Amino acid sequence: MALPDPHCTPGATNPAVTQATIGSTICASGYSSTIRPPESVTYPEKRASMAAYGQSGSTSGYEYDHLVSLEVGGAANAAANLWPEPYAGSYGARVKDRLENRLHQLICSGALPLATAQAAEASNWVVAYNTYVGPLP
């Protein structure tokens, strides 16, 4: 499942991150680590999310991932922004990480507006990957 169920996980942004604040938020070194919830909080949420998505078994095959990534101003611990993303598959969690890093780079360099990056991830991150990173090797 490359894309989350849009009814369960439509995406959500952090209202403190705006185009005007990117220099002191997402573009500041170490920003994501200051707002990322600890595993003691997210692990039970991940299990509940897996159950809601009908996924069972070990949690180790999934990343409890932000649809709108923290690197582009996604909400840190909003259920609307988190889903159990499989590591396996052509468009698994590790692949999405490349998109998150690329969008962050484009925003912080001034080449892409924040809202454009957020909308791209929220609407269809696979299309965004192909647009901003390129086809899978």
N, C-alpha and C positions, 0 to 999 in steps of 0.2 A: 504494500500500500504506500505509494509515493506521496499521495496527497491525503490530508486528513478529511474527515467528514465535515463539510462546511457548516452543518447545523451544530455539531458538537464543538468544532474548533474553527470559528470564522477569522480568528486573529484579533489581536488587541495591541494597542500601543501605549507607551508610557507617556502620560500628559506632560511630564517634566522635560521630555525630549522634544524640542522643536527646532526648526531651522535656525532660529536665533540662539539656541543654547547648545548646539552640537559641539562647539569648542570646549565647553566645560562639562559635557556629558559624554556622548559616545566617542568623540574624537580625542578625549583625554585618556592618556595611557592608564590602563588598569580599571577603567570604568566598569566593565562588565562584572568583574570580580567583586565590586563593591555592592552590586545589587542582586547578584545571583543568590537565590535561596539555598540554604544548606540541604544536603541529602536527607537529613533527619526530617525535613519538611516535605521534600519532593518525593521521597520513596513511597510513602503511603498514598500520595496523590497519583503516582505512576501506576501503582497496583490498581487503584480505583479506575483510572483512565483506561488501562488495559481491559478491565472487566467491561467497562462501558462500550469499548470497541470490539468486544467479543474475542479478545485475545487471551489465551491462557498460557501457562507454562512459565518458564524462567524469564525474569525481567532483563537478564543479561543480553538478550537478543534485540533489545529496544533502547533507544534513547528517548527520555522524556523531553521532547524538543519543543522549542518556541517556534511557532509558525512565522511570526514576525520576530526575527532574531534580536537578541539583546544588542548586537552590534549595529543594528539599524533602528534602535529605539523601541523594541517590542516590550510589552508588559512583562515584568519579571515573574510574577506568580499568579496570573489570571487564568482560570480554567479555559477561558475562551481562546487563549493563546498557546495552550500546551496540548500535546498529543503523543501517544506512544509510537514513535517513528522507528520502523525496523532498520537494523544495520544492513541486513541482506538486501540484495537486489541492485539493479542498475542505478536506481535513484534512491539509494539508502541514505541514512543519516550522515555518513561521512562525506558523501557527495554533496549534500546540502550545505555542509560546512564550508565547502569551497565557494559556494554562492554567497554565503554570509560574509566571508572575508572580502570577496570582490566588491560587493555592494558597499561595505564599510569603507573600503579604499576609495571608491568613486565618490561617496558622500563627502568624506573628509578632504579629498582633493578639490572639491567644488565642481566636479564633473557631473554629478547627479543630485537632484534635489532629494531631500529626506523623504518627503511624501511619495515621490515616485518609487523609491526603493521599497518603502513600506507597503505600498499598494501592490507592487510586483510580487513580493513574497506572499502576501495575504491572498491574492487572487489565484495564483498558480505558480508555485515556486519552480516547477519543472520548466515551464515556458520561460520564466525569468532566468533560470540557469542557462538555457540555450541562447537567450538574448545577451546576457552580460558576461558569461564565462565561455560559452561555445558548446559544440556538441561533445558528448562523452568520447573519450579516446577509444 
